C-alpha cells in the first residue's frame, strides 16, 4: 500500500519550537562518532542546500505537505488543550515524515521523540542537513532507535513508488566482524572471543561485530565502533565521556576478507567485511586492563585465548574463516619482517686504499 509522506524542514533561525508534551528521547545506545574522522560529515554536507531545494521541488511536484519546526507545537503540562487546535495534530496520522534542513542537536532529538510518540515513521535525509558533521553522533543514536537514514537520491523512489521501500535493485545488509589479536610476536598469538547473548547463534563463541550505520560511517569506523561497544563497556559510567573503558582507533583496522554467501545469516542477505586488529605491543597492557564485554555479548564473556586452542573450536556464523585468514596474514607479516631483517646487509667500514709513494 502506498504511504503518505510529509517533509519537515528545519530553519536555522528557529529555536525551541518542539512540543513540550513529550519528554525528549534519551540517547540510549553505546554509539559515539568522531565527526572529524567520519567519512560522511563534511563531504556530504557541502551541498546540503542544493539537496534541500531538490527535496522541496519534489514535495511541490508530488503535492506533499511541507512542515516547519512550528508544526511540532503541542500542548504542554501547563496548557489547556481542549479549545486549541495544536499544529502537531494537523500532521497526518499515517504519514511518514522526511526530516531535512538546519536542526540543532536538541531540536532533532526532541522532534524525533515527539513524532515517534505520535506514531510516525521517520526518515532523515542526511545529505540535506546543514552541519551534518556536527549531527553525526546524534544521528548514530537515532539510527539505533530505528530512525532510517537515506540520501536525497533515494527519496524520489520512496514517494513515487507503489510500495514503501521497494527498490529497483534489492539491497544486502552490510556488517563488519573483527578478529582481535594480542601477543602478536608470539608463534601462538592470543585471540579475543566472546559469547553471543542473542540469536542467531546465541551462546556460541564469536568475534565482535555488527551492522553498518548507513550514511553515518565507513566500514573501518563500523569495525572500530563495534569492537569498542562489545569489548570495552564501562559498567558504571558517569556520562557520555566514559561509556567505554577503551576506544579502538579506526585507522588500526586491517581489512582481511569479505564473506557474502546469501545463506550465511538467517536474518537475510548480509555481506560481512572481515577486519583484524593486531594490537600494538605498546597498547597491549591498556587493552587487557580495559577489557569488559557488553552490548550484544554475554556480560563478562570477553577473553583472550591462544590461537592453538581456538583453532579446535567452532565459532558463530563463518567467523572461523576470518580467524584462519587473519592468523595466516599475521604469520605471513611476521615471516616477511624476519626475512627482511636477515637479508639486510651489514654495514662494514670501507677499506682504505693504500698508495705507494715514489721516492
C-alpha positions, 0 to 999 in steps of 0.5 A: 500500500502506498504511504503518505509522506510529509517533509519537515524542514528545519530553519536555522533561525528557529529555536525551541519550537518542539512540543513540550508534551513529550519528554525528549528521547534519551540517547540510549545506545553505546554509539559515539562518532568522531565527526572529524574522522567520519567519512560522511560529515563534511563531504556530504554536507557541502551541498546540503542546500542544493539537496534541500531545494531538490527535496522541496521541488519534489514535495511541490511536484508530488503535492506533499505537505511541507512542515516547519519546526512550528508544526511540532507545537503541542500542548504542554503540562501547563496548557489547556488543550481542549479549545486549541487546535495544536499544529502537531495534530494537523500532521497526518496520522499515517504519514511518514515524515522526511526530516531535512534542513538546519536542526540543532542537536536538541531540536532533532532529538526532541522532534524525533521523540515527539513524532515517534510518540505520535506514531510516525515513521521517520526518515532523515535525509542526511545529505540535506542537513546543514552541519551534518558533521556536527549531527553525526553522533546524534544521528548514530543514536537515532539510527539505533532507535530505528530512525532510517537514514537515506540520501536525497537520491533515494527519496524520489523512489520512496514517494513515487513508488507503489510500495514503501521501500521497494527498490529497483535493485534489492539491497544486502545488509552490510556488517563488519566482524573483527578478529582481535589479536594480542601477543602478536610476536608470539608463534601462538598469538592470543585471540579475543572471543566472546559469547553471543547473548542473542540469536542467531547463534546465541551462546556460541563463541564469536568475534565482535561485530555488527551492522553498518550505520548507513550514511553515518560511517565507513566500514573501518569506523563500523569495525572500530565502533563495534569492537569498542561497544562489545569489548570495552563497556564501562559498567558504571559510567558517569556520562557520555565521556566514559561509556567505554573503558577503551576506544579502538582507533579506526585507522588500526583496522586491517581489512582481511576478507569479505564473506557474502554467501546469501545463506550465511545469516538467517536474518537475510542477505548480509555481506560481512567485511572481515577486519583484524586488529593486531594490537600494538605491543605498546597498547597491549597492557591498556587493552587487557586492563580495559577489557569488559564485554557488553552490548550484544555479548554475554556480560563478562564473556570477553577473553583472550585465548591462544590461537592453538586452542581456538583453532579446535573450536567452532565459532558463530556464523563463518567467523572461523574463516576470518580467524584462519585468514587473519592468523595466516596474514599475521604469520605471513607479516611476521615471516616477511619482517624476519626475512627482511631483517636477515637479508639486510646487509651489514654495514662494514667500514670501507677499506682504505686504499693504500698508495705507494709513494715514489721516492 
